[in-house]
């Protein structure tokens, strides 16, 4: 009789486990991560690729790091192959102010874009993305672009990749996001706060 009770408990535990697993699968994606496609905005489809950019929030204080998450997704059933050198080299970032003018590069950004400047050597790796597979990159935008003035900025990312038919390069463009920089540079000589 004792063995029947143990088997009954085991069977109940299996049923509960199956229900929990089913519920988890419906709430989370196939890879166990939350399904972020609903939250992510994507740029237009180009040669079977999509680009998405996100920031953790839309308002930043003066000189606070603005870290851009870039996601490249293969939306085509054909595997996507491309060279991966590093986010600062592979992606073109367009930052505009609230007047629609392109924001100037920082000193670091100018050096990175200068062909005579010795680049940081990245390993050039051939990447293959399967259908619905994604690759994520992170880039400190205001290290490359001068976003020290308070106001609104728009950010868009582009990347060139090989066309499926091998006929030259195709450009993939992301969605555009808006961020706001607020506040003024701190005054180190203002000792009124210390009193």
C-alpha positions in Angstrom: 0.0 0.0 0.0 2.9 2.3 0.8 4.3 1.9 -2.8 1.0 3.0 -4.3 0.9 6.2 -2.2 4.5 7.0 -3.3 3.6 6.4 -7.0 0.5 8.5 -6.6 2.6 11.4 -5.2 5.1 11.0 -8.0 2.3 11.1 -10.6 0.9 14.2 -9.0 4.3 15.8 -9.0 4.7 14.9 -12.7 1.3 16.5 -13.6 2.2 19.7 -11.7 5.6 19.8 -13.3 4.2 19.4 -16.8 1.6 22.2 -16.1 4.4 24.5 -14.9 6.6 23.7 -17.9 3.7 24.4 -20.3 2.9 27.7 -18.6 6.6 28.7 -18.6 7.0 27.9 -22.3 4.0 30.0 -23.2 5.3 33.0 -21.2 8.9 32.7 -22.3 10.6 32.1 -25.7 11.9 28.8 -27.0 15.4 29.5 -25.7 14.1 30.1 -22.1 14.4 33.9 -22.4 11.5 36.3 -22.3 10.1 36.8 -25.8 11.5 40.2 -26.5 10.3 40.5 -30.1 7.1 42.0 -28.8 9.1 44.7 -27.0 11.7 45.3 -29.7 11.1 47.6 -32.6 12.8 46.6 -35.9 14.0 48.5 -38.9 12.8 47.4 -42.4 13.7 44.0 -43.7 16.7 44.0 -46.0 18.1 40.9 -47.7 16.4 38.8 -44.9 18.0 40.9 -42.1 16.5 43.1 -39.4 18.3 45.5 -37.1 16.9 46.7 -33.7 18.3 49.3 -31.3 17.3 49.9 -27.7 18.5 51.9 -24.7 17.7 51.1 -21.0 15.7 54.3 -20.6 14.9 57.5 -22.6 16.2 60.2 -20.3 19.8 60.6 -19.3 21.6 63.0 -17.0 24.5 65.1 -18.3 27.5 62.8 -19.3 25.7 59.7 -18.1 26.7 56.7 -20.3 24.2 56.0 -23.1 24.7 52.3 -23.9 23.0 51.2 -27.1 21.9 47.6 -27.5 22.1 46.6 -31.2 20.4 43.3 -32.3 20.9 41.8 -35.7 18.4 39.1 -36.6 18.2 36.7 -39.5 14.5 36.8 -40.6 15.1 34.6 -43.7 15.2 30.8 -43.8 18.6 31.0 -45.7 21.6 31.2 -43.3 23.1 34.7 -43.1 26.9 34.9 -43.3 28.8 38.1 -42.5 32.2 39.2 -41.2 32.2 40.4 -37.5 34.9 42.8 -36.7 33.4 44.7 -33.7 30.5 47.1 -33.2 32.6 50.3 -33.6 33.8 49.1 -37.0 30.8 47.2 -38.3 28.0 49.7 -37.5 27.4 53.2 -38.7 25.7 55.3 -36.0 23.7 58.4 -37.0 22.9 60.8 -34.1 20.8 63.9 -34.7 19.9 66.7 -32.4 16.3 68.1 -32.0 16.9 70.4 -35.0 17.6 67.4 -37.2 21.3 68.2 -37.6 23.9 65.5 -37.3 25.8 65.6 -34.0 29.6 66.0 -34.3 31.9 63.2 -33.4 34.0 63.4 -30.2 37.8 63.4 -30.3 37.7 59.6 -29.8 35.0 59.3 -32.6 37.1 61.3 -35.0 40.2 59.2 -34.3 38.1 56.0 -34.8 36.9 57.3 -38.2 40.3 58.5 -39.3 41.9 56.0 -41.6 45.4 57.0 -40.6 44.7 56.3 -36.9 46.0 52.8 -35.8 42.8 50.9 -35.1 42.3 48.5 -32.3 42.8 45.1 -33.8 39.7 43.1 -33.8 39.5 39.5 -34.8 37.7 39.3 -38.1 35.4 36.4 -37.6 32.9 34.9 -40.1 29.5 34.6 -38.4 26.6 32.5 -39.5 23.1 33.2 -38.3 20.4 30.6 -38.8 16.7 31.4 -39.3 15.4 33.6 -36.4 18.8 33.6 -34.7 20.0 36.9 -33.3 23.4 38.5 -32.4 23.6 41.3 -29.9 26.2 44.1 -29.6 26.6 46.9 -27.1 28.0 50.3 -27.9 28.7 53.5 -25.8 27.1 56.1 -28.2 28.2 59.2 -26.4 31.8 58.1 -26.4 31.7 58.4 -30.2 29.2 61.3 -30.6 29.1 64.5 -28.7 25.8 64.4 -26.7 26.9 66.8 -24.0 24.4 69.5 -24.8 21.0 69.0 -23.1 18.1 68.3 -25.4 16.5 65.6 -27.5 18.5 63.3 -29.8 17.6 60.6 -32.3 19.7 57.6 -33.0 19.7 55.2 -36.0 22.1 52.4 -36.9 23.1 51.1 -40.3 25.2 48.1 -41.2 26.4 46.8 -44.6 26.4 43.1 -45.2 26.7 40.7 -48.0 23.7 40.3 -50.3 22.2 36.8 -50.5 23.0 36.4 -54.2 26.5 37.6 -53.6 26.0 40.7 -55.8 27.8 43.4 -53.7 26.7 44.9 -50.4 23.2 45.5 -49.0 22.5 48.0 -46.2 20.4 47.1 -43.2 18.8 50.0 -41.3 17.5 49.9 -37.7 14.5 51.6 -36.1 15.1 55.1 -34.8 14.9 55.8 -31.1 14.7 59.1 -29.2 16.6 60.0 -26.1 16.8 63.1 -24.0 19.9 64.5 -22.2 19.0 66.8 -19.3 21.0 68.8 -16.8 24.0 71.0 -16.9 27.7 70.3 -16.2 28.4 70.2 -12.5 30.3 73.2 -11.1 33.2 71.9 -9.1 33.7 75.4 -7.5 30.2 75.6 -6.1 30.8 75.0 -2.4 27.2 76.0 -1.4 26.2 72.3 -1.2 29.0 71.6 1.3 27.7 74.1 3.8 
